[in-house]
Amino acid sequence: MRSNRLAGLSGVGTLLAMLAFFIIPGARGGVIRAVGIEAFSEQSIFESFEGLTAGENIEAVPASDLYLEDGTRRTGADGDGFLRPGVSGPYVFPSGIVLTAPIPNTRESGSSQFIGDFSLGAARFFGSRPPIIDSVANVPDGTAYLAASGRDLRFELPVPAYRFGFVVSRAVLGVRLYDDIGVLITQAQVTRADLSVPFLGFEHDTSFRSVEFYYPGGPRVVGASRYIVDRMVADAVPEPSGLLFALCGIGCAMGRRGRRVIHQTSKVL
C-alpha cells in the first residue's frame, strides 16, 4: 500500500527545477538538496494520518473550539471530522513519527493543529482564500490530513534520517532540522513556483532526528499561515552493520577482481 501511495506522486522530479532552498545563517549549516518522491525507498517511514480515533492524548474537537456563537469559524476548520493530537504530551502517530510541538496542543494554549478526517465527518479546511480542502476528493492521500494553523510544527522521527518529504499546500515554508539532542543543524526557507506539484522533498549531508515547519514571517493576513500536510515520508540513515556489510562486499569484489588482473598479467609476462 505504501509503495502505491508513493507511486501516486511519481514523475515529480520536475519539482527540482521549481524549488529553491535559501539557507539561513546561524546554525551548523550543511548542504540541503531538493529531491523528488522517486528518491525514497520501499523501506521509507510513511505517515498519512489515517485511522486515528479519539482516545488518550487525542480528542475530538468540540464545536465550541471551531465556531463562535454566531457560527463564525474560530479557525480554518469547518466540520465535525476533526481530532486534536497532543493535548497532554507528545503524540506518537502509527508510523512512529512524534508530534513534539506545539505541546500541549489545546485551545487554552492558543494552538489549533488538527487532524481532519472525512471518515469521521465533514473536515473542510480554509485558508485566506477558498477552501484548501473542501471534500475528500481534495485530500492528497486517503481521507485524512494534518491541518496546521500558524504555530511552528515539530516532528521527531523514530530513527535518524537523511531524507525527508511531505505534501504541503504552502508556496513558501520554513524548515529547520535538529539532531538527536535537539541542537539545530540548519534552517532554510523553501520557495516553490508551482503548487500543482504538491510534494516537497529534501536530503541533507548530516543526519537529523527532528523536522520543524515554521511560518517564514512577513505580513500576516487572516488565514495566510494555514496549510495542510500529508504523506510524510523519511529515509533512515543505514545501520552501521549494513554499511559495513556493503563495504565488505564491495571490498571483496574488488579484491577478487584485483587477483584476476594480477593473475592474468603474470601469465602475459
DRENTIGU-783609 format. One record per residue (C-alpha): x, y, z; residue number from 1. Coordinates in Angstrom, 2 decimals. Example, Ala and Ser with C-alpha at 12.3 -4.5 7.8 and 13.67 -1.06 7.14 Angstrom:
// DRENTIGU-783609
PAMI        u        v        w  kemar
PAMI    12.30    -4.50     7.80      1
PAMI    13.67    -1.06     7.14      2
END
This chain:
// DRENTIGU-783609
PAMI        u        v        w  kemar
PAMI     0.00     0.00     0.00      1
PAMI     2.78     2.39     0.89      2
PAMI     4.56     1.93    -2.43      3
PAMI     1.29     2.52    -4.29      4
PAMI     0.76     5.78    -2.42      5
PAMI     4.26     6.93    -3.22      6
PAMI     3.81     5.92    -6.83      7
PAMI     0.82     8.26    -6.94      8
PAMI     3.30    11.12    -6.94      9
PAMI     5.67     9.65    -9.49     10
PAMI     7.15    11.99   -12.03     11
PAMI     7.64    14.86    -9.61     12
PAMI    11.34    15.09   -10.36     13
PAMI    10.38    18.26   -12.23     14
PAMI     9.97    19.74    -8.76     15
PAMI    13.73    20.19    -8.59     16
PAMI    13.58    22.91   -11.20     17
PAMI    10.85    24.75    -9.30     18
PAMI    12.23    24.55    -5.76     19
PAMI    14.69    26.91    -4.11     20
PAMI    16.24    26.40    -0.67     21
PAMI    17.65    29.53     0.95     22
PAMI    19.95    28.56     3.82     23
PAMI    19.58    30.93     6.76     24
PAMI    22.77    31.73     8.78     25
PAMI    23.04    30.90    12.45     26
PAMI    23.08    27.10    12.52     27
PAMI    25.72    24.44    11.86     28
PAMI    24.80    24.51     8.20     29
PAMI    25.45    21.77     5.68     30
PAMI    24.08    21.06     2.25     31
PAMI    20.33    20.64     1.77     32
PAMI    19.20    19.38    -1.62     33
PAMI    15.77    19.08    -3.22     34
PAMI    14.64    15.57    -4.18     35
PAMI    11.52    14.09    -5.76     36
PAMI     9.35    11.26    -4.44     37
PAMI    11.24     8.79    -6.65     38
PAMI    14.30     9.23    -4.38     39
PAMI    12.57     7.42    -1.50     40
PAMI    12.78     3.68    -0.92     41
PAMI    10.29     0.89    -0.27     42
PAMI    11.51     0.85     3.33     43
PAMI    10.73     4.54     3.92     44
PAMI     8.91     5.60     7.07     45
PAMI     5.44     6.71     5.92     46
PAMI     2.67     8.66     7.67     47
PAMI    -0.63     9.85     6.21     48
PAMI    -2.62    10.37     9.47     49
PAMI    -5.19     7.70     8.63     50
PAMI    -7.28     5.62    11.03     51
PAMI    -6.99     7.80    14.14     52
PAMI    -9.78     8.00    16.72     53
PAMI   -10.35     9.98    19.89     54
PAMI    -8.64     8.49    22.93     55
PAMI    -5.64     9.00    25.16     56
PAMI    -3.78    12.20    24.22     57
PAMI    -6.02    12.83    21.19     58
PAMI    -9.51    14.30    21.38     59
PAMI   -12.42    15.04    19.10     60
PAMI   -12.53    18.79    18.53     61
PAMI   -15.75    20.21    20.03     62
PAMI   -17.84    22.66    18.02     63
PAMI   -17.12    25.36    20.61     64
PAMI   -13.44    25.23    19.61     65
PAMI   -14.31    25.72    15.95     66
PAMI   -17.16    28.25    15.95     67
PAMI   -18.24    31.43    17.73     68
PAMI   -21.82    31.67    18.98     69
PAMI   -22.89    33.34    15.73     70
PAMI   -21.44    30.44    13.71     71
PAMI   -18.31    32.27    12.56     72
PAMI   -15.27    30.00    12.32     73
PAMI   -12.63    30.47    15.02     74
PAMI   -10.05    28.64    12.92     75
PAMI    -9.79    27.35     9.36     76
PAMI   -11.53    24.11    10.33     77
PAMI   -15.18    23.51     9.43     78
PAMI   -17.00    20.28    10.28     79
PAMI   -17.22    17.51    12.84     80
PAMI   -14.43    15.32    11.44     81
PAMI   -11.50    16.87    13.34     82
PAMI    -9.19    15.46    16.01     83
PAMI    -6.65    17.30    18.15     84
PAMI    -3.49    15.22    18.86     85
PAMI    -1.05    16.01    21.65     86
PAMI    -3.45    17.51    24.18     87
PAMI    -1.39    16.35    27.15     88
PAMI     2.04    15.49    25.72     89
PAMI     3.93    14.48    22.56     90
PAMI     1.73    12.39    20.29     91
PAMI     3.02     9.26    18.54     92
PAMI     1.47     8.56    15.13     93
PAMI     1.20     4.95    13.84     94
PAMI     4.43     5.32    11.83     95
PAMI     6.40     6.20    14.97     96
PAMI     6.70     9.87    13.96     97
PAMI     6.02    12.05    17.01     98
PAMI     4.37    15.47    17.18     99
PAMI     6.58    17.27    19.75    100
PAMI     5.48    20.90    19.27    101
PAMI     3.26    22.69    19.92    102
PAMI     2.58    20.74    23.12    103
PAMI     0.11    20.86    24.76    104
PAMI    -1.93    21.28    21.60    105
PAMI    -5.01    22.84    23.20    106
PAMI    -7.28    25.79    22.65    107
PAMI    -6.18    27.18    26.02    108
PAMI    -2.56    27.22    24.86    109
PAMI    -3.58    29.00    21.65    110
PAMI    -2.83    26.02    19.43    111
PAMI    -5.13    24.74    16.68    112
PAMI    -3.30    21.90    14.96    113
PAMI    -5.86    19.33    13.86    114
PAMI    -6.19    16.06    12.01    115
PAMI    -9.06    16.34     9.56    116
PAMI   -10.57    13.02     8.53    117
PAMI   -13.62    12.69     6.28    118
PAMI   -14.17     9.15     7.55    119
PAMI   -15.19    10.78    10.87    120
PAMI   -17.36    13.54     9.38    121
PAMI   -17.04    16.75     7.39    122
PAMI   -13.46    18.07     7.55    123
PAMI   -13.23    21.18     5.41    124
PAMI   -10.26    23.48     5.93    125
PAMI    -9.97    27.12     4.85    126
PAMI    -7.01    29.45     4.37    127
PAMI    -7.18    33.08     3.33    128
PAMI    -8.79    32.08     0.01    129
PAMI   -11.35    29.45    -1.00    130
PAMI   -11.03    26.13     0.89    131
PAMI    -7.69    24.32     0.89    132
PAMI    -9.68    21.13     1.48    133
PAMI   -13.42    21.16     0.75    134
PAMI   -14.10    17.46     0.17    135
PAMI   -12.45    14.08     0.48    136
PAMI   -11.54    14.35    -3.21    137
PAMI    -9.07    17.13    -2.30    138
PAMI    -7.22    15.06     0.32    139
PAMI    -3.81    14.06    -1.14    140
PAMI    -3.88    10.58     0.39    141
PAMI    -6.84     8.63     1.75    142
PAMI    -9.37    10.53     3.86    143
PAMI    -7.14    12.27     6.44    144
PAMI    -4.62    15.11     6.57    145
PAMI    -2.96    17.42     9.10    146
PAMI    -4.36    20.96     9.26    147
PAMI    -1.80    23.50    10.54    148
PAMI    -2.68    26.97    11.77    149
PAMI     0.03    29.50    12.43    150
PAMI     2.19    27.77    15.05    151
PAMI     5.53    26.09    14.41    152
PAMI     5.12    22.32    13.95    153
PAMI     7.88    19.98    15.07    154
PAMI     8.09    16.24    14.45    155
PAMI    10.60    13.75    15.84    156
PAMI    11.42    10.78    13.64    157
PAMI    11.68     7.28    15.14    158
PAMI    15.27     6.97    13.85    159
PAMI    17.88     9.40    12.44    160
PAMI    17.18    10.22     8.80    161
PAMI    18.97    11.88     5.92    162
PAMI    16.00    12.34     3.57    163
PAMI    12.50    13.69     4.25    164
PAMI     9.47    14.70     2.22    165
PAMI     5.82    15.63     2.53    166
PAMI     2.85    17.03     0.64    167
PAMI     2.21    20.64     1.67    168
PAMI    -0.17    23.31     0.42    169
PAMI     2.09    26.33     1.03    170
PAMI     4.25    28.01    -1.63    171
PAMI     6.69    29.36     0.99    172
PAMI     7.60    27.47     4.14    173
PAMI    10.47    27.50     6.62    174
PAMI    12.13    24.19     7.55    175
PAMI    14.50    23.50    10.48    176
PAMI    16.46    20.29    11.07    177
PAMI    17.63    19.15    14.52    178
PAMI    19.99    16.42    15.70    179
PAMI    19.42    13.66    18.30    180
PAMI    19.77    16.03    21.28    181
PAMI    17.72    18.86    19.81    182
PAMI    20.56    21.04    18.52    183
PAMI    19.71    22.98    15.38    184
PAMI    21.61    21.66    12.35    185
PAMI    20.28    24.00     9.68    186
PAMI    17.25    26.00     8.67    187
PAMI    16.05    27.00     5.26    188
PAMI    13.24    28.83     3.56    189
PAMI    11.65    26.82     0.78    190
PAMI    10.02    28.59    -2.16    191
PAMI     8.01    26.80    -4.83    192
PAMI     6.99    28.32    -8.12    193
PAMI     4.26    25.79    -8.88    194
PAMI     1.81    24.45    -6.28    195
PAMI     0.42    21.96    -8.81    196
PAMI     3.42    19.83    -7.77    197
PAMI     2.48    19.29    -4.11    198
PAMI     5.36    17.14    -2.90    199
PAMI     8.32    18.80    -1.20    200
PAMI    11.35    16.57    -0.57    201
PAMI    14.92    17.17     0.51    202
PAMI    18.03    15.44     1.80    203
PAMI    20.87    16.68     3.97    204
PAMI    24.51    15.63     4.22    205
PAMI    24.18    15.35     8.03    206
PAMI    21.66    13.01     9.64    207
PAMI    18.79    14.67    11.53    208
PAMI    16.22    13.45    14.04    209
PAMI    13.59    16.21    14.08    210
PAMI    11.97    18.39    11.42    211
PAMI    10.22    21.66    12.17    212
PAMI     7.95    23.68     9.88    213
PAMI     7.60    27.38    10.56    214
PAMI     5.94    30.42     9.03    215
PAMI     8.75    32.47     7.44    216
PAMI     7.28    35.81     8.53    217
PAMI     6.22    38.88     6.64    218
PAMI     2.76    40.49     6.57    219
PAMI     0.11    38.23     8.10    220
PAMI    -3.40    38.25     6.76    221
PAMI    -6.18    36.16     8.19    222
PAMI    -5.64    32.54     7.20    223
PAMI    -2.34    33.15     5.38    224
PAMI    -0.38    30.93     7.77    225
PAMI    -2.79    27.99     7.43    226
PAMI    -1.74    24.98     5.38    227
PAMI    -2.18    21.23     5.19    228
PAMI     0.39    18.45     5.42    229
PAMI     0.01    14.86     4.21    230
PAMI     2.09    11.89     3.01    231
PAMI     5.12    12.39     5.28    232
PAMI     7.98    10.12     4.25    233
PAMI    11.52     9.70     5.59    234
PAMI    14.52     7.53     4.76    235
PAMI    16.51     6.35     7.76    236
PAMI    20.28     6.50     7.93    237
PAMI    21.55     2.95     7.15    238
PAMI    22.63     0.90    10.16    239
PAMI    26.44     0.69    10.63    240
PAMI    26.27    -3.10    10.23    241
PAMI    24.52    -2.65     6.89    242
PAMI    27.13    -0.18     5.74    243
PAMI    29.92    -2.50     6.90    244
PAMI    28.35    -5.42     5.06    245
PAMI    28.02    -3.33     1.89    246
PAMI    31.59    -2.05     2.13    247
PAMI    32.86    -5.57     2.80    248
PAMI    31.01    -6.83    -0.27    249
PAMI    32.50    -4.07    -2.41    250
PAMI    35.95    -4.74    -0.97    251
PAMI    35.72    -8.46    -1.59    252
PAMI    34.54    -7.90    -5.16    253
PAMI    37.44    -5.51    -5.80    254
PAMI    39.84    -8.00    -4.23    255
PAMI    38.65   -10.82    -6.48    256
PAMI    38.92    -8.55    -9.49    257
PAMI    42.42    -7.50    -8.43    258
PAMI    43.55   -11.12    -8.08    259
PAMI    42.20   -11.91   -11.54    260
PAMI    44.03    -8.94   -13.06    261
PAMI    47.31    -9.87   -11.33    262
PAMI    46.96   -13.48   -12.38    263
PAMI    46.23   -12.55   -16.00    264
PAMI    49.14   -10.09   -16.04    265
PAMI    51.59   -12.66   -14.68    266
PAMI    50.55   -15.09   -17.38    267
PAMI    51.23   -12.48   -20.08    268
PAMI    54.63   -11.75   -18.59    269
END
